[in-house]
Amino acid sequence: MPETRNEAAAQRTDWAEDRTILANERTFASWMRTGMACVGVALGLRAVFGSTDHPLVAKAVAELFILTAAFIFGSAARRAVLAQRRIDDHDTTAQSHVGMIVTSMTLAIAAVAVGVILWLL
């Protein structure tokens, strides 16, 4: 009987680790959406304030949002990878570390490219 309880407790612990892996991936996706929202705000600022008397101010504020997005992408990847390395997966398959890094770096590069384009317009 005690062995059955230990096995059940071990299985619950394994499942808790799996839930934590999935929560980490949802958090990573949430940060990616937040970064994309920053890029959207930058584009919106350019659209709204493009014909203002002070275009450099509008561009500078838009660039702050672009830089914030790039920071969010990099920080999200770093934190997600660190969290995943501490947890073992059992019944679920964790997203690869490389996939998270590639996704975040691609979005960071794209955000910076959008910032360059906004500055040149």
N, C-alpha and C positions, 0 to 999 in steps of 0.2 A: 504493500500500500504506500509506504513513504516514497518508493521509487516512482510510482505513478504521479504523485504530487510534484516531485522534482522535475519529472519530464514535462508535466503540464506547465509548471512555472517557467521552465526553460523555453517552451514553445511560446508562452505569452511574452517573454522577453524578446524572443526572435521577432515576433509580430510587431512589438513596440518599436524595435529597430527598423523594421520595414516601413512602418508608418512614419517614422522620423525621416527616412530617406525620401519618401514621397512628399512629405511636408517641405523638406529642403528643396526639392525640385519645384514645388509650387511657389516657394518664396523666390527662387531664382527667376522663374517665369514672371512673377510679379515685378521684380526689379527691372527685367527687360522691358516690360510694358511701361514702367515709370520712366525709363530712359527714352523710350519712343515718344512718350507724352511730352517730354522736354523738347525733343526735336520738333514735334508738332507745334508747340508754343512758339518756338523760334521761327518756324515758317509762318505762323499766324501773325507774329509781330512784324515780319517783313511785309506781309500782305497788307496789314492794316496801316502801318506807319511808313510804307515805302515812298510815299509822296509828301512826306513831312518836310518842314523847313530845316530840320536837324537830322538828316539821314544817318550821320555817323553815330548819333546817340542810339537810334533804333537798331543799327547794325551791331553796336557794342552790346546792347542788352540781349539781342538774339544770340550773339556769340557766347554770352554767359550761359544761356540755356544749352547751347551745343556742348560747351565744355563740361557742364554739369552732367549731361547725358553720357559723355565719354567716361567721366569719372564713375558714374553709376554702373555702366557696363563692366568696367574693369574691376570695381569693388565687388560687384555681385558674383563675378566668376571666382575671384579669390576666396570670398567667404564660402561660396557653395562647395568649392573643391576642398577647402579645409574641413568643412563639416562632413562631407562624404568620406573623406579619408579616415575619420574617426569611427565610422559606423560600418558594420558588416551587413551585407544583404543576405537574405535567407530565401524567402519565397518570392521575392520581387527582384527584378534586375535594375540596378541603378543606372542612371544615365552616365555615359563615360565622361571622365574629367576632360578629355580632349574635346569632346563635343561641346561642353559648356564653355571652355576657353575659346574655341573657334567661333562659336555663336556670339559670345560677348565681344571678341576682338573684331569680328566682321561688322557688327553693329557700331562699335566705336569708330572704326575707320570710315564707315558710311556716314556717321554723324559728323565727323570732322570734314568729310568731303562736302556735305550739305552746308556746313559752316563756311567753307571756302567759296562755294558757289554763291551763297547769300552775300558774302562780303564783296564779291566781284560784281554783283548786279547793281 
